Amino acid sequence: MKIAKIILLFLALLLTNCSNELEQEYGLTPPASGQVTFLLGLQEDDTSAIRTRNGEPEQIARMWYAIANDRGEILKPLYQKLEADFSKLTIEGLGYGDYTVVFLATTNPESNATINEPEQLSDVWLLNQVAKAPLDDVYFYKKIELHIGKEQAAESQTVTLERCVGKIDIDLNVSSDYMWRFIRKIDITFDDAKGIYIGLSANGEYSGTEGIESYDITESRSFYSLPSKEALSGFVTIESNRSDGTSFVHKYRFSNCKIEAGRISHISIDYRHPESLDGLLYIREEDFSRFETDTMFLANEPRDIFYDSKHRSFYANAPLQVSISDEHQLLVKFFSPVAIHDVTILCRFNKISTEFLELAHFDVIYPFMEATFPLPVVSSDRTFTTSSGRKIVIPAQPELSSDDVTLTIRTEDPYMKKIEQIDSRWFIRFSAYSADNGHAYWRHMNPLLCRHGVALAINMAFMFSSEEFNTEMNKYEGKLKDNGGNAINLDALRQRIRSHGGLVLGCVSGVGGLGGGNTYGLANYCYTGVYFDATPLGSNPHNYARQAMFHEYGHCLGYSHSSTMTYGDQWTVLCATVFVNMGQEGKLPICSKNIIANLPM
């Protein structure tokens, strides 16, 4: 009996060992002992300044952690798992006792800092090894003291990592936002060559020192750094250009700049430039973000905007509009899907000078731009350059309005040179007509159709003004007949086109178009189907869309279906053929369907 009990006990132990081996073999997790779960996140406060371009908080890109015993020795637990998104760390197998858990993280996946693997909490963990330069990355650190009781019960903690770096902002005070174009380079130097820490140990202590010398901050005008030992002094060097292309350098002293973890330090500088009191608005493409700039006819533009002629109307021979807004700012609208470059706005202050002055210059005006720009002369006396090169001081104009100035445009841009050839002054706007009243044909426009309508009106006005069209129309002498069947005098027809008041663009469905007087409606496929490349190369130019385009314009000129200006193989064939040929040869202002198709909506 005693032997039997011994045998049974032996078998039980054997089965237990086999069971443990099976668990390990198949990855089955035994009941956890000393399990700790850390739920991880980043510090959120006003000093973070780490957000994406759309304003969303940045996420952890890389993370490190270490566990130490009560003697500061780094341990390797039996089981540890850090989630791929760095949201949770699970550690198991910690025995009874006290531990220290430390975390280090950055939002920059390509940081150049050195991350060591510590053996002791006192070892340097984070190290900036770039000489004479700051760390310039956002890093977070946190130290947690942990106690595992004798019962080794599982527990969970929420850990918020805090910034272990500070940020330095260089606040440049300029006389106007137009001064930024002169600045070519900005760098910073601290006087103390050993004033800034370069290392962070696993226990959270800073160590080692270095200086910052001629560090380039041109793009951001700010940088991140491990803390300084004390308040620092130094200088910011700014290299600038003058309007004549020559350059100069200024050094601006500062003091009492202390870099502290998790805080922003500011260095304020009053930027000096010999042209600080100039009145010229010089806007580069990269400057648009500083001002109130928008784009017309975006997909979400409401109907009450694009149907309102106060907001969306233009003359076909003047798609670039410049004026003084009710807020005394320069208002620019550009009704065109094509960008233009090197545009100067000239201004005559009617009560002060008889000469035109250079008010603004744009490196580029982008398609369908709508923007306002503050005028420095509104708040203070400003110096302007006249067309003849003379300097003149204009006193402050706090109540400046469109009545006080005369504005003109000067540019050699090829697109605008084409616009200058348009000899008609068609007024273009948009209408819903009877789309809301259950009409059989009228439907609503949308922003994309409005863009195509702009292109259509400009192209058609340009073609009618062109030598190519007028030469080809001469071949139709005696063939173009009015409503009574009489031959139309071609010179009288040209004059009728030039003096036509314009088009109120609308959309129809069920028919190709409706037209008469200023009323001009086309089906959506006609707006998009008139470009030369809307049909295969070599196909008949007289497609349905182009036929509708010029048929309805024949009605706008006063001709009925009894004439040859609507149906037949005369007027619409003449117009469609010239229109396609000029598009293929790149002679129209807006040739290809892809010009609008490639614009952001």
C-alpha positions, 0 to 999 in steps of 0.5 A: 500500500505504501509503495502504491502511494509512492507510485501515484505521487511520482505519476502526479509529479510527472504529469505536472512536469509534462503539463508545464512543458506543453504550455511552454511548447504551445505558448500558453501563458501561465497565471502572471506573477508580478505583472505590471501594465503601463498605459502610455501617453505624452504630456499635453500643454500649451508649450508642446508646439509639436503638432502636424500641419493640420493641427493634430498632435504628433505621435510617439515615433520611437520609444525606449524603456528600462527596469532597474532594481533597488540597487539601480541595476538594469534588469531583463524581466522574463516577459515584456511587451511594448505595443507597436503604437507605444500605447502600452507596456506589459511586464511580467515576472517581477518578484517582491521588491522595489523597482524603478521604471524609466521611459524615453521617447521622441516624435522624430523617427529620424532623430540623430541623437545617440541612445545608449543601452544603460546597465545602471540607472546612472548611465547616460541614456540620451546623448547629443554628440553633434558639436556646437549644435543643440539636440533640436528634437522633441524628447520625452522622459518619465521615471516611475517608482514601482513596488511589487508586494509579496502577493505579486498582484497584477497592477496597471498605471497610467504614465504621462511622459514629460518633455526633457527638452526646452524650446527656444523661439526667436521672435523677430519683430518686423515693421511689416510682414513684407520684410521677410523677403529680405532675410536670407539666413538666421543663426544663433550663438551662445557666449558660454561654450559649456552652458548647455547639457548634452546628456540625460542619464537613465535616472533623469539627471542631466550631464556633460556640457557643450555650447551652441555656435552659429546654429542655422535657424532660418526656416523655423526661427526656433529649436529644441535643446536639452536644458542649460545650466543657467541663464545664457547670453549670446547673439543672433546673426541675421544676413539680409538683402536690400532691394538692389541685391546687395547684402548686409549682416546684423548681430543682435545681442540677447541675455537672460535666456534660460532653457528649461525642460518643458518650457518655451524661452523667447528671444525678442529681436527688433529687426532693422532694415534700411527699407523698413519704412518702404510702402511696397508690398512684396509677396513671394509664394512662400509668404501667402501663408502669412496673409488671408489667402483663399481659392475661389470655386472650391468644391465646398463653395456655397451657391450664395457665394458663386451666384452673388455677383458682388463676390463672383463676377469679372470682365473677360478682358480683366480677370485679375481684379485689384481694389481697396477693401472696406477694411483698407486692405489690398484685395486681389481676385484672379478669375483664371485657372492659369497662374501668372508671375511677376506682377506689379500693382501700380497705384496713384494716390489721387489727392496726393500725387499725379504719378503712379507708385509701386504698391505691390509686387507678386512673384506669383498669383495662383489660379482662382486666388482670392486674398487680402493684404494689409497696407503699411501706408494705412497706419504710418508714413511710407516711402514709395518708388514712382514709375520713373524711379523717384522716391516719394513719401506718402503720409498715413492713410487710415481711411484709404478706400478705392475712391482714393486711388487709381490702380493699374497692373504691370506684367510681362506674363505671357498669359496676361499678354494674351488677355490684353488682346481681348477687345471686348468687355464682356461682364461674366457672372453666374446664375441659378435661373429657374433651377429652384422653381421646377423648370424643365431645363435649368439646373444648378451650377457647381464650383467646377462648372463655374471654373469651366465657365470662366475658361470658356468665356475667356477663350471665346472672347479671346478667339473673337478678338484674334487675327486667326478668327477674323481672317477665317471669318472673311472667307464666310463673306455672304454666307452668314445670314441674319433672321431674314436671310440677308447677308450679315455685314462682317464688320457690323458683326465684329462690332456687335461681338465687341459691344456685347454686354456679357454672359450670365452663365447657367447650367441646363439639362435635357437640352444642349443649351439655352441662350439669348441676350446675356442669358447663356446656359449649357449642359455640364458636358458642354462646359467640359467638352469644348476643349480641343483635347476633349475629342480625339486628335483629327476628329471633326471639331464640330462636335455637339458641345462646341456646336451648342457653345456657339449656337447659344452665343448666336442667340446672345447676339440676337439671331434666331433659328431662321439665321445661319448663326445658330444651326447649319454649317456656317457660324458654328462650324467656323467658330468650332474649327478656329477654336480647336485649331487655336487650342491645338496650337497653344494660342488660346489662353486656356487650351487643355481640359487638363488645366482645370482638371489638375487644379485642387478642388 
